[in-house]
Amino acid sequence: MKKTTLLVVSLFILSICSGCGSAGPSASQPAAGPTSRSYQLSLQGSVSPGQVTGLSFDLVLPAGVQLPLDSQDQTVLPAGLALSASAPSGALMEGRVASGVLTVALVSASGLAKGGFATLTAGIPAGASAPSASAFAVTNLQALDLNGTPLTGAAVTVVDPP
């Protein structure tokens, strides 16, 4: 009995300490096992703060990048796509993946400020390097004002979080 208890306690301590002293893989080092990396989605361009109340765009995902999906409808789960703390309260966002493209739709009656509005947390396969933020491509961007009028000058970028 003492040996079994000692073995269980030793395994518990070993499991706790196994991550000690490691900062984890960097963006340039291949991961030893499956891992994740977060990116920030940011509103940029020549729009006024609060002017953009609706936003939709496609985000072409780099090869191998995986997002956690609802098995029923392929929407991205909050662990993979979530509004940032800086997003206006009451904002609603949904993302759906098809053929390696994430389609994002976001609405906010109070409008978006320039800067980060969402966090994308992507799964990286074992042995692969996490892609840089510039490996993602934003296409089919549509920005709307409160009246539903299309806005020009808005841009969405993918950046490494601060």
Chimera marker file (.cmm) of the C-alpha trace (Angstrom):
<marker_set name="trace">
<marker id="1" x="0.000" y="0.000" z="0.000" r="1" g="1" b="0" radius="0.5"/>
<marker id="2" x="2.842" y="2.408" z="0.863" r="1" g="1" b="0" radius="0.5"/>
<marker id="3" x="4.495" y="1.765" z="-2.493" r="1" g="1" b="0" radius="0.5"/>
<marker id="4" x="1.255" y="2.454" z="-4.386" r="1" g="1" b="0" radius="0.5"/>
<marker id="5" x="0.664" y="5.692" z="-2.491" r="1" g="1" b="0" radius="0.5"/>
<marker id="6" x="4.262" y="6.770" z="-3.057" r="1" g="1" b="0" radius="0.5"/>
<marker id="7" x="3.937" y="5.989" z="-6.786" r="1" g="1" b="0" radius="0.5"/>
<marker id="8" x="0.693" y="7.973" z="-7.124" r="1" g="1" b="0" radius="0.5"/>
<marker id="9" x="2.124" y="10.964" z="-5.237" r="1" g="1" b="0" radius="0.5"/>
<marker id="10" x="5.335" y="10.828" z="-7.312" r="1" g="1" b="0" radius="0.5"/>
<marker id="11" x="3.381" y="10.750" z="-10.580" r="1" g="1" b="0" radius="0.5"/>
<marker id="12" x="1.239" y="13.666" z="-9.402" r="1" g="1" b="0" radius="0.5"/>
<marker id="13" x="4.304" y="15.768" z="-8.528" r="1" g="1" b="0" radius="0.5"/>
<marker id="14" x="5.980" y="14.814" z="-11.799" r="1" g="1" b="0" radius="0.5"/>
<marker id="15" x="2.920" y="15.879" z="-13.791" r="1" g="1" b="0" radius="0.5"/>
<marker id="16" x="2.822" y="19.240" z="-12.012" r="1" g="1" b="0" radius="0.5"/>
<marker id="17" x="6.524" y="19.897" z="-12.511" r="1" g="1" b="0" radius="0.5"/>
<marker id="18" x="6.687" y="18.708" z="-16.112" r="1" g="1" b="0" radius="0.5"/>
<marker id="19" x="5.900" y="22.199" z="-17.407" r="1" g="1" b="0" radius="0.5"/>
<marker id="20" x="8.183" y="24.047" z="-15.002" r="1" g="1" b="0" radius="0.5"/>
<marker id="21" x="11.094" y="26.012" z="-16.393" r="1" g="1" b="0" radius="0.5"/>
<marker id="22" x="9.856" y="26.101" z="-19.973" r="1" g="1" b="0" radius="0.5"/>
<marker id="23" x="8.432" y="29.054" z="-21.801" r="1" g="1" b="0" radius="0.5"/>
<marker id="24" x="7.071" y="26.685" z="-24.476" r="1" g="1" b="0" radius="0.5"/>
<marker id="25" x="7.844" y="26.686" z="-28.164" r="1" g="1" b="0" radius="0.5"/>
<marker id="26" x="8.407" y="30.020" z="-29.874" r="1" g="1" b="0" radius="0.5"/>
<marker id="27" x="6.835" y="30.968" z="-33.174" r="1" g="1" b="0" radius="0.5"/>
<marker id="28" x="9.970" y="29.880" z="-35.021" r="1" g="1" b="0" radius="0.5"/>
<marker id="29" x="10.495" y="26.557" z="-33.230" r="1" g="1" b="0" radius="0.5"/>
<marker id="30" x="8.461" y="23.515" z="-34.201" r="1" g="1" b="0" radius="0.5"/>
<marker id="31" x="6.197" y="22.350" z="-31.426" r="1" g="1" b="0" radius="0.5"/>
<marker id="32" x="6.933" y="18.967" z="-29.864" r="1" g="1" b="0" radius="0.5"/>
<marker id="33" x="3.207" y="18.204" z="-29.681" r="1" g="1" b="0" radius="0.5"/>
<marker id="34" x="-0.030" y="19.856" z="-30.681" r="1" g="1" b="0" radius="0.5"/>
<marker id="35" x="-0.104" y="23.424" z="-29.416" r="1" g="1" b="0" radius="0.5"/>
<marker id="36" x="-1.952" y="26.677" z="-30.036" r="1" g="1" b="0" radius="0.5"/>
<marker id="37" x="-1.101" y="30.242" z="-30.864" r="1" g="1" b="0" radius="0.5"/>
<marker id="38" x="-3.212" y="33.353" z="-30.481" r="1" g="1" b="0" radius="0.5"/>
<marker id="39" x="-3.524" y="36.203" z="-32.945" r="1" g="1" b="0" radius="0.5"/>
<marker id="40" x="-5.382" y="39.479" z="-32.718" r="1" g="1" b="0" radius="0.5"/>
<marker id="41" x="-7.896" y="40.687" z="-35.314" r="1" g="1" b="0" radius="0.5"/>
<marker id="42" x="-7.625" y="44.446" z="-35.620" r="1" g="1" b="0" radius="0.5"/>
<marker id="43" x="-9.725" y="47.136" z="-37.323" r="1" g="1" b="0" radius="0.5"/>
<marker id="44" x="-7.571" y="49.651" z="-39.176" r="1" g="1" b="0" radius="0.5"/>
<marker id="45" x="-7.970" y="52.207" z="-41.928" r="1" g="1" b="0" radius="0.5"/>
<marker id="46" x="-9.502" y="55.605" z="-42.483" r="1" g="1" b="0" radius="0.5"/>
<marker id="47" x="-12.736" y="55.154" z="-40.533" r="1" g="1" b="0" radius="0.5"/>
<marker id="48" x="-13.833" y="57.186" z="-37.530" r="1" g="1" b="0" radius="0.5"/>
<marker id="49" x="-14.122" y="55.535" z="-34.111" r="1" g="1" b="0" radius="0.5"/>
<marker id="50" x="-17.614" y="54.046" z="-33.756" r="1" g="1" b="0" radius="0.5"/>
<marker id="51" x="-18.411" y="54.480" z="-37.450" r="1" g="1" b="0" radius="0.5"/>
<marker id="52" x="-18.203" y="50.749" z="-38.289" r="1" g="1" b="0" radius="0.5"/>
<marker id="53" x="-21.219" y="48.938" z="-36.814" r="1" g="1" b="0" radius="0.5"/>
<marker id="54" x="-21.167" y="45.908" z="-39.088" r="1" g="1" b="0" radius="0.5"/>
<marker id="55" x="-18.210" y="43.961" z="-40.371" r="1" g="1" b="0" radius="0.5"/>
<marker id="56" x="-17.863" y="40.796" z="-42.410" r="1" g="1" b="0" radius="0.5"/>
<marker id="57" x="-14.791" y="39.275" z="-43.986" r="1" g="1" b="0" radius="0.5"/>
<marker id="58" x="-13.105" y="36.035" z="-44.977" r="1" g="1" b="0" radius="0.5"/>
<marker id="59" x="-9.859" y="35.007" z="-43.346" r="1" g="1" b="0" radius="0.5"/>
<marker id="60" x="-7.821" y="32.524" z="-45.369" r="1" g="1" b="0" radius="0.5"/>
<marker id="61" x="-6.182" y="30.188" z="-42.871" r="1" g="1" b="0" radius="0.5"/>
<marker id="62" x="-2.592" y="29.034" z="-43.430" r="1" g="1" b="0" radius="0.5"/>
<marker id="63" x="-2.155" y="25.327" z="-44.158" r="1" g="1" b="0" radius="0.5"/>
<marker id="64" x="-2.379" y="23.175" z="-41.037" r="1" g="1" b="0" radius="0.5"/>
<marker id="65" x="-4.054" y="25.804" z="-38.838" r="1" g="1" b="0" radius="0.5"/>
<marker id="66" x="-7.052" y="24.346" z="-37.047" r="1" g="1" b="0" radius="0.5"/>
<marker id="67" x="-9.863" y="26.013" z="-35.126" r="1" g="1" b="0" radius="0.5"/>
<marker id="68" x="-12.197" y="24.330" z="-32.626" r="1" g="1" b="0" radius="0.5"/>
<marker id="69" x="-15.547" y="23.867" z="-34.380" r="1" g="1" b="0" radius="0.5"/>
<marker id="70" x="-19.065" y="22.963" z="-33.391" r="1" g="1" b="0" radius="0.5"/>
<marker id="71" x="-19.583" y="19.560" z="-35.011" r="1" g="1" b="0" radius="0.5"/>
<marker id="72" x="-23.176" y="20.392" z="-35.965" r="1" g="1" b="0" radius="0.5"/>
<marker id="73" x="-22.775" y="23.602" z="-37.951" r="1" g="1" b="0" radius="0.5"/>
<marker id="74" x="-19.009" y="24.247" z="-38.253" r="1" g="1" b="0" radius="0.5"/>
<marker id="75" x="-19.178" y="27.513" z="-36.286" r="1" g="1" b="0" radius="0.5"/>
<marker id="76" x="-16.004" y="28.367" z="-34.426" r="1" g="1" b="0" radius="0.5"/>
<marker id="77" x="-16.230" y="27.775" z="-30.690" r="1" g="1" b="0" radius="0.5"/>
<marker id="78" x="-15.333" y="30.620" z="-28.278" r="1" g="1" b="0" radius="0.5"/>
<marker id="79" x="-12.015" y="28.875" z="-27.528" r="1" g="1" b="0" radius="0.5"/>
<marker id="80" x="-11.018" y="29.631" z="-31.137" r="1" g="1" b="0" radius="0.5"/>
<marker id="81" x="-12.634" y="33.017" z="-31.822" r="1" g="1" b="0" radius="0.5"/>
<marker id="82" x="-13.658" y="35.465" z="-29.113" r="1" g="1" b="0" radius="0.5"/>
<marker id="83" x="-14.343" y="39.174" z="-28.815" r="1" g="1" b="0" radius="0.5"/>
<marker id="84" x="-11.555" y="41.083" z="-27.080" r="1" g="1" b="0" radius="0.5"/>
<marker id="85" x="-12.120" y="42.987" z="-23.876" r="1" g="1" b="0" radius="0.5"/>
<marker id="86" x="-11.815" y="46.181" z="-25.941" r="1" g="1" b="0" radius="0.5"/>
<marker id="87" x="-14.822" y="45.238" z="-28.122" r="1" g="1" b="0" radius="0.5"/>
<marker id="88" x="-17.972" y="47.191" z="-27.291" r="1" g="1" b="0" radius="0.5"/>
<marker id="89" x="-20.411" y="45.565" z="-24.891" r="1" g="1" b="0" radius="0.5"/>
<marker id="90" x="-23.347" y="44.068" z="-26.717" r="1" g="1" b="0" radius="0.5"/>
<marker id="91" x="-21.274" y="43.264" z="-29.806" r="1" g="1" b="0" radius="0.5"/>
<marker id="92" x="-22.084" y="39.933" z="-31.445" r="1" g="1" b="0" radius="0.5"/>
<marker id="93" x="-19.687" y="37.896" z="-33.550" r="1" g="1" b="0" radius="0.5"/>
<marker id="94" x="-19.790" y="34.538" z="-35.289" r="1" g="1" b="0" radius="0.5"/>
<marker id="95" x="-17.247" y="32.657" z="-37.329" r="1" g="1" b="0" radius="0.5"/>
<marker id="96" x="-17.756" y="29.684" z="-39.624" r="1" g="1" b="0" radius="0.5"/>
<marker id="97" x="-15.093" y="27.619" z="-41.408" r="1" g="1" b="0" radius="0.5"/>
<marker id="98" x="-15.389" y="26.039" z="-44.853" r="1" g="1" b="0" radius="0.5"/>
<marker id="99" x="-12.547" y="24.858" z="-47.097" r="1" g="1" b="0" radius="0.5"/>
<marker id="100" x="-9.808" y="26.519" z="-45.036" r="1" g="1" b="0" radius="0.5"/>
<marker id="101" x="-11.543" y="29.907" z="-44.942" r="1" g="1" b="0" radius="0.5"/>
<marker id="102" x="-12.968" y="31.463" z="-41.789" r="1" g="1" b="0" radius="0.5"/>
<marker id="103" x="-15.912" y="33.760" z="-42.488" r="1" g="1" b="0" radius="0.5"/>
<marker id="104" x="-16.469" y="36.281" z="-39.684" r="1" g="1" b="0" radius="0.5"/>
<marker id="105" x="-19.532" y="38.462" z="-39.121" r="1" g="1" b="0" radius="0.5"/>
<marker id="106" x="-19.668" y="41.085" z="-36.372" r="1" g="1" b="0" radius="0.5"/>
<marker id="107" x="-22.305" y="43.654" z="-35.386" r="1" g="1" b="0" radius="0.5"/>
<marker id="108" x="-22.254" y="46.359" z="-32.738" r="1" g="1" b="0" radius="0.5"/>
<marker id="109" x="-24.865" y="49.099" z="-32.362" r="1" g="1" b="0" radius="0.5"/>
<marker id="110" x="-22.308" y="51.357" z="-30.657" r="1" g="1" b="0" radius="0.5"/>
<marker id="111" x="-19.661" y="50.780" z="-33.339" r="1" g="1" b="0" radius="0.5"/>
<marker id="112" x="-16.089" y="49.578" z="-33.256" r="1" g="1" b="0" radius="0.5"/>
<marker id="113" x="-12.998" y="51.538" z="-32.353" r="1" g="1" b="0" radius="0.5"/>
<marker id="114" x="-9.804" y="51.065" z="-34.322" r="1" g="1" b="0" radius="0.5"/>
<marker id="115" x="-7.552" y="48.382" z="-32.919" r="1" g="1" b="0" radius="0.5"/>
<marker id="116" x="-8.024" y="44.853" z="-31.671" r="1" g="1" b="0" radius="0.5"/>
<marker id="117" x="-11.585" y="43.560" z="-31.547" r="1" g="1" b="0" radius="0.5"/>
<marker id="118" x="-11.144" y="39.776" z="-31.408" r="1" g="1" b="0" radius="0.5"/>
<marker id="119" x="-8.695" y="37.008" z="-30.559" r="1" g="1" b="0" radius="0.5"/>
<marker id="120" x="-8.171" y="34.033" z="-32.828" r="1" g="1" b="0" radius="0.5"/>
<marker id="121" x="-6.618" y="31.000" z="-31.126" r="1" g="1" b="0" radius="0.5"/>
<marker id="122" x="-5.419" y="28.490" z="-33.681" r="1" g="1" b="0" radius="0.5"/>
<marker id="123" x="-4.361" y="24.908" z="-33.147" r="1" g="1" b="0" radius="0.5"/>
<marker id="124" x="-0.949" y="24.040" z="-34.573" r="1" g="1" b="0" radius="0.5"/>
<marker id="125" x="-0.229" y="20.395" z="-35.476" r="1" g="1" b="0" radius="0.5"/>
<marker id="126" x="2.555" y="18.496" z="-33.713" r="1" g="1" b="0" radius="0.5"/>
<marker id="127" x="5.941" y="19.194" z="-35.252" r="1" g="1" b="0" radius="0.5"/>
<marker id="128" x="4.746" y="22.239" z="-37.199" r="1" g="1" b="0" radius="0.5"/>
<marker id="129" x="5.818" y="25.836" z="-36.711" r="1" g="1" b="0" radius="0.5"/>
<marker id="130" x="3.144" y="28.370" z="-35.876" r="1" g="1" b="0" radius="0.5"/>
<marker id="131" x="2.567" y="30.651" z="-38.868" r="1" g="1" b="0" radius="0.5"/>
<marker id="132" x="3.277" y="34.347" z="-38.564" r="1" g="1" b="0" radius="0.5"/>
<marker id="133" x="0.351" y="36.754" z="-38.510" r="1" g="1" b="0" radius="0.5"/>
<marker id="134" x="1.228" y="37.801" z="-42.071" r="1" g="1" b="0" radius="0.5"/>
<marker id="135" x="0.453" y="34.251" z="-43.298" r="1" g="1" b="0" radius="0.5"/>
<marker id="136" x="-3.279" y="34.941" z="-42.861" r="1" g="1" b="0" radius="0.5"/>
<marker id="137" x="-5.068" y="36.744" z="-45.705" r="1" g="1" b="0" radius="0.5"/>
<marker id="138" x="-8.168" y="38.916" z="-45.234" r="1" g="1" b="0" radius="0.5"/>
<marker id="139" x="-10.501" y="38.973" z="-48.245" r="1" g="1" b="0" radius="0.5"/>
<marker id="140" x="-14.077" y="40.047" z="-49.077" r="1" g="1" b="0" radius="0.5"/>
<marker id="141" x="-14.146" y="42.756" z="-46.396" r="1" g="1" b="0" radius="0.5"/>
<marker id="142" x="-17.432" y="44.605" z="-45.992" r="1" g="1" b="0" radius="0.5"/>
<marker id="143" x="-17.799" y="47.370" z="-43.416" r="1" g="1" b="0" radius="0.5"/>
<marker id="144" x="-21.155" y="49.033" z="-42.764" r="1" g="1" b="0" radius="0.5"/>
<marker id="145" x="-22.332" y="52.034" z="-40.777" r="1" g="1" b="0" radius="0.5"/>
<marker id="146" x="-25.415" y="52.153" z="-38.544" r="1" g="1" b="0" radius="0.5"/>
<marker id="147" x="-27.675" y="52.783" z="-41.565" r="1" g="1" b="0" radius="0.5"/>
<marker id="148" x="-26.258" y="49.797" z="-43.453" r="1" g="1" b="0" radius="0.5"/>
<marker id="149" x="-24.298" y="52.015" z="-45.822" r="1" g="1" b="0" radius="0.5"/>
<marker id="150" x="-21.059" y="50.421" z="-47.051" r="1" g="1" b="0" radius="0.5"/>
<marker id="151" x="-17.926" y="52.165" z="-45.805" r="1" g="1" b="0" radius="0.5"/>
<marker id="152" x="-14.683" y="52.466" z="-47.700" r="1" g="1" b="0" radius="0.5"/>
<marker id="153" x="-11.284" y="52.766" z="-46.089" r="1" g="1" b="0" radius="0.5"/>
<marker id="154" x="-11.752" y="50.068" z="-43.442" r="1" g="1" b="0" radius="0.5"/>
<marker id="155" x="-9.227" y="47.246" z="-43.165" r="1" g="1" b="0" radius="0.5"/>
<marker id="156" x="-8.883" y="44.183" z="-40.941" r="1" g="1" b="0" radius="0.5"/>
<marker id="157" x="-5.425" y="42.912" z="-40.130" r="1" g="1" b="0" radius="0.5"/>
<marker id="158" x="-4.118" y="39.907" z="-38.233" r="1" g="1" b="0" radius="0.5"/>
<marker id="159" x="-1.419" y="40.821" z="-35.736" r="1" g="1" b="0" radius="0.5"/>
<marker id="160" x="0.501" y="39.153" z="-32.976" r="1" g="1" b="0" radius="0.5"/>
<marker id="161" x="-1.087" y="40.082" z="-29.639" r="1" g="1" b="0" radius="0.5"/>
<marker id="162" x="0.720" y="42.695" z="-27.561" r="1" g="1" b="0" radius="0.5"/>
<link id1="1" id2="2" r="1" g="1" b="0" radius="0.2"/>
<link id1="2" id2="3" r="1" g="1" b="0" radius="0.2"/>
<link id1="3" id2="4" r="1" g="1" b="0" radius="0.2"/>
<link id1="4" id2="5" r="1" g="1" b="0" radius="0.2"/>
<link id1="5" id2="6" r="1" g="1" b="0" radius="0.2"/>
<link id1="6" id2="7" r="1" g="1" b="0" radius="0.2"/>
<link id1="7" id2="8" r="1" g="1" b="0" radius="0.2"/>
<link id1="8" id2="9" r="1" g="1" b="0" radius="0.2"/>
<link id1="9" id2="10" r="1" g="1" b="0" radius="0.2"/>
<link id1="10" id2="11" r="1" g="1" b="0" radius="0.2"/>
<link id1="11" id2="12" r="1" g="1" b="0" radius="0.2"/>
<link id1="12" id2="13" r="1" g="1" b="0" radius="0.2"/>
<link id1="13" id2="14" r="1" g="1" b="0" radius="0.2"/>
<link id1="14" id2="15" r="1" g="1" b="0" radius="0.2"/>
<link id1="15" id2="16" r="1" g="1" b="0" radius="0.2"/>
<link id1="16" id2="17" r="1" g="1" b="0" radius="0.2"/>
<link id1="17" id2="18" r="1" g="1" b="0" radius="0.2"/>
<link id1="18" id2="19" r="1" g="1" b="0" radius="0.2"/>
<link id1="19" id2="20" r="1" g="1" b="0" radius="0.2"/>
<link id1="20" id2="21" r="1" g="1" b="0" radius="0.2"/>
<link id1="21" id2="22" r="1" g="1" b="0" radius="0.2"/>
<link id1="22" id2="23" r="1" g="1" b="0" radius="0.2"/>
<link id1="23" id2="24" r="1" g="1" b="0" radius="0.2"/>
<link id1="24" id2="25" r="1" g="1" b="0" radius="0.2"/>
<link id1="25" id2="26" r="1" g="1" b="0" radius="0.2"/>
<link id1="26" id2="27" r="1" g="1" b="0" radius="0.2"/>
<link id1="27" id2="28" r="1" g="1" b="0" radius="0.2"/>
<link id1="28" id2="29" r="1" g="1" b="0" radius="0.2"/>
<link id1="29" id2="30" r="1" g="1" b="0" radius="0.2"/>
<link id1="30" id2="31" r="1" g="1" b="0" radius="0.2"/>
<link id1="31" id2="32" r="1" g="1" b="0" radius="0.2"/>
<link id1="32" id2="33" r="1" g="1" b="0" radius="0.2"/>
<link id1="33" id2="34" r="1" g="1" b="0" radius="0.2"/>
<link id1="34" id2="35" r="1" g="1" b="0" radius="0.2"/>
<link id1="35" id2="36" r="1" g="1" b="0" radius="0.2"/>
<link id1="36" id2="37" r="1" g="1" b="0" radius="0.2"/>
<link id1="37" id2="38" r="1" g="1" b="0" radius="0.2"/>
<link id1="38" id2="39" r="1" g="1" b="0" radius="0.2"/>
<link id1="39" id2="40" r="1" g="1" b="0" radius="0.2"/>
<link id1="40" id2="41" r="1" g="1" b="0" radius="0.2"/>
<link id1="41" id2="42" r="1" g="1" b="0" radius="0.2"/>
<link id1="42" id2="43" r="1" g="1" b="0" radius="0.2"/>
<link id1="43" id2="44" r="1" g="1" b="0" radius="0.2"/>
<link id1="44" id2="45" r="1" g="1" b="0" radius="0.2"/>
<link id1="45" id2="46" r="1" g="1" b="0" radius="0.2"/>
<link id1="46" id2="47" r="1" g="1" b="0" radius="0.2"/>
<link id1="47" id2="48" r="1" g="1" b="0" radius="0.2"/>
<link id1="48" id2="49" r="1" g="1" b="0" radius="0.2"/>
<link id1="49" id2="50" r="1" g="1" b="0" radius="0.2"/>
<link id1="50" id2="51" r="1" g="1" b="0" radius="0.2"/>
<link id1="51" id2="52" r="1" g="1" b="0" radius="0.2"/>
<link id1="52" id2="53" r="1" g="1" b="0" radius="0.2"/>
<link id1="53" id2="54" r="1" g="1" b="0" radius="0.2"/>
<link id1="54" id2="55" r="1" g="1" b="0" radius="0.2"/>
<link id1="55" id2="56" r="1" g="1" b="0" radius="0.2"/>
<link id1="56" id2="57" r="1" g="1" b="0" radius="0.2"/>
<link id1="57" id2="58" r="1" g="1" b="0" radius="0.2"/>
<link id1="58" id2="59" r="1" g="1" b="0" radius="0.2"/>
<link id1="59" id2="60" r="1" g="1" b="0" radius="0.2"/>
<link id1="60" id2="61" r="1" g="1" b="0" radius="0.2"/>
<link id1="61" id2="62" r="1" g="1" b="0" radius="0.2"/>
<link id1="62" id2="63" r="1" g="1" b="0" radius="0.2"/>
<link id1="63" id2="64" r="1" g="1" b="0" radius="0.2"/>
<link id1="64" id2="65" r="1" g="1" b="0" radius="0.2"/>
<link id1="65" id2="66" r="1" g="1" b="0" radius="0.2"/>
<link id1="66" id2="67" r="1" g="1" b="0" radius="0.2"/>
<link id1="67" id2="68" r="1" g="1" b="0" radius="0.2"/>
<link id1="68" id2="69" r="1" g="1" b="0" radius="0.2"/>
<link id1="69" id2="70" r="1" g="1" b="0" radius="0.2"/>
<link id1="70" id2="71" r="1" g="1" b="0" radius="0.2"/>
<link id1="71" id2="72" r="1" g="1" b="0" radius="0.2"/>
<link id1="72" id2="73" r="1" g="1" b="0" radius="0.2"/>
<link id1="73" id2="74" r="1" g="1" b="0" radius="0.2"/>
<link id1="74" id2="75" r="1" g="1" b="0" radius="0.2"/>
<link id1="75" id2="76" r="1" g="1" b="0" radius="0.2"/>
<link id1="76" id2="77" r="1" g="1" b="0" radius="0.2"/>
<link id1="77" id2="78" r="1" g="1" b="0" radius="0.2"/>
<link id1="78" id2="79" r="1" g="1" b="0" radius="0.2"/>
<link id1="79" id2="80" r="1" g="1" b="0" radius="0.2"/>
<link id1="80" id2="81" r="1" g="1" b="0" radius="0.2"/>
<link id1="81" id2="82" r="1" g="1" b="0" radius="0.2"/>
<link id1="82" id2="83" r="1" g="1" b="0" radius="0.2"/>
<link id1="83" id2="84" r="1" g="1" b="0" radius="0.2"/>
<link id1="84" id2="85" r="1" g="1" b="0" radius="0.2"/>
<link id1="85" id2="86" r="1" g="1" b="0" radius="0.2"/>
<link id1="86" id2="87" r="1" g="1" b="0" radius="0.2"/>
<link id1="87" id2="88" r="1" g="1" b="0" radius="0.2"/>
<link id1="88" id2="89" r="1" g="1" b="0" radius="0.2"/>
<link id1="89" id2="90" r="1" g="1" b="0" radius="0.2"/>
<link id1="90" id2="91" r="1" g="1" b="0" radius="0.2"/>
<link id1="91" id2="92" r="1" g="1" b="0" radius="0.2"/>
<link id1="92" id2="93" r="1" g="1" b="0" radius="0.2"/>
<link id1="93" id2="94" r="1" g="1" b="0" radius="0.2"/>
<link id1="94" id2="95" r="1" g="1" b="0" radius="0.2"/>
<link id1="95" id2="96" r="1" g="1" b="0" radius="0.2"/>
<link id1="96" id2="97" r="1" g="1" b="0" radius="0.2"/>
<link id1="97" id2="98" r="1" g="1" b="0" radius="0.2"/>
<link id1="98" id2="99" r="1" g="1" b="0" radius="0.2"/>
<link id1="99" id2="100" r="1" g="1" b="0" radius="0.2"/>
<link id1="100" id2="101" r="1" g="1" b="0" radius="0.2"/>
<link id1="101" id2="102" r="1" g="1" b="0" radius="0.2"/>
<link id1="102" id2="103" r="1" g="1" b="0" radius="0.2"/>
<link id1="103" id2="104" r="1" g="1" b="0" radius="0.2"/>
<link id1="104" id2="105" r="1" g="1" b="0" radius="0.2"/>
<link id1="105" id2="106" r="1" g="1" b="0" radius="0.2"/>
<link id1="106" id2="107" r="1" g="1" b="0" radius="0.2"/>
<link id1="107" id2="108" r="1" g="1" b="0" radius="0.2"/>
<link id1="108" id2="109" r="1" g="1" b="0" radius="0.2"/>
<link id1="109" id2="110" r="1" g="1" b="0" radius="0.2"/>
<link id1="110" id2="111" r="1" g="1" b="0" radius="0.2"/>
<link id1="111" id2="112" r="1" g="1" b="0" radius="0.2"/>
<link id1="112" id2="113" r="1" g="1" b="0" radius="0.2"/>
<link id1="113" id2="114" r="1" g="1" b="0" radius="0.2"/>
<link id1="114" id2="115" r="1" g="1" b="0" radius="0.2"/>
<link id1="115" id2="116" r="1" g="1" b="0" radius="0.2"/>
<link id1="116" id2="117" r="1" g="1" b="0" radius="0.2"/>
<link id1="117" id2="118" r="1" g="1" b="0" radius="0.2"/>
<link id1="118" id2="119" r="1" g="1" b="0" radius="0.2"/>
<link id1="119" id2="120" r="1" g="1" b="0" radius="0.2"/>
<link id1="120" id2="121" r="1" g="1" b="0" radius="0.2"/>
<link id1="121" id2="122" r="1" g="1" b="0" radius="0.2"/>
<link id1="122" id2="123" r="1" g="1" b="0" radius="0.2"/>
<link id1="123" id2="124" r="1" g="1" b="0" radius="0.2"/>
<link id1="124" id2="125" r="1" g="1" b="0" radius="0.2"/>
<link id1="125" id2="126" r="1" g="1" b="0" radius="0.2"/>
<link id1="126" id2="127" r="1" g="1" b="0" radius="0.2"/>
<link id1="127" id2="128" r="1" g="1" b="0" radius="0.2"/>
<link id1="128" id2="129" r="1" g="1" b="0" radius="0.2"/>
<link id1="129" id2="130" r="1" g="1" b="0" radius="0.2"/>
<link id1="130" id2="131" r="1" g="1" b="0" radius="0.2"/>
<link id1="131" id2="132" r="1" g="1" b="0" radius="0.2"/>
<link id1="132" id2="133" r="1" g="1" b="0" radius="0.2"/>
<link id1="133" id2="134" r="1" g="1" b="0" radius="0.2"/>
<link id1="134" id2="135" r="1" g="1" b="0" radius="0.2"/>
<link id1="135" id2="136" r="1" g="1" b="0" radius="0.2"/>
<link id1="136" id2="137" r="1" g="1" b="0" radius="0.2"/>
<link id1="137" id2="138" r="1" g="1" b="0" radius="0.2"/>
<link id1="138" id2="139" r="1" g="1" b="0" radius="0.2"/>
<link id1="139" id2="140" r="1" g="1" b="0" radius="0.2"/>
<link id1="140" id2="141" r="1" g="1" b="0" radius="0.2"/>
<link id1="141" id2="142" r="1" g="1" b="0" radius="0.2"/>
<link id1="142" id2="143" r="1" g="1" b="0" radius="0.2"/>
<link id1="143" id2="144" r="1" g="1" b="0" radius="0.2"/>
<link id1="144" id2="145" r="1" g="1" b="0" radius="0.2"/>
<link id1="145" id2="146" r="1" g="1" b="0" radius="0.2"/>
<link id1="146" id2="147" r="1" g="1" b="0" radius="0.2"/>
<link id1="147" id2="148" r="1" g="1" b="0" radius="0.2"/>
<link id1="148" id2="149" r="1" g="1" b="0" radius="0.2"/>
<link id1="149" id2="150" r="1" g="1" b="0" radius="0.2"/>
<link id1="150" id2="151" r="1" g="1" b="0" radius="0.2"/>
<link id1="151" id2="152" r="1" g="1" b="0" radius="0.2"/>
<link id1="152" id2="153" r="1" g="1" b="0" radius="0.2"/>
<link id1="153" id2="154" r="1" g="1" b="0" radius="0.2"/>
<link id1="154" id2="155" r="1" g="1" b="0" radius="0.2"/>
<link id1="155" id2="156" r="1" g="1" b="0" radius="0.2"/>
<link id1="156" id2="157" r="1" g="1" b="0" radius="0.2"/>
<link id1="157" id2="158" r="1" g="1" b="0" radius="0.2"/>
<link id1="158" id2="159" r="1" g="1" b="0" radius="0.2"/>
<link id1="159" id2="160" r="1" g="1" b="0" radius="0.2"/>
<link id1="160" id2="161" r="1" g="1" b="0" radius="0.2"/>
<link id1="161" id2="162" r="1" g="1" b="0" radius="0.2"/>
</marker_set>
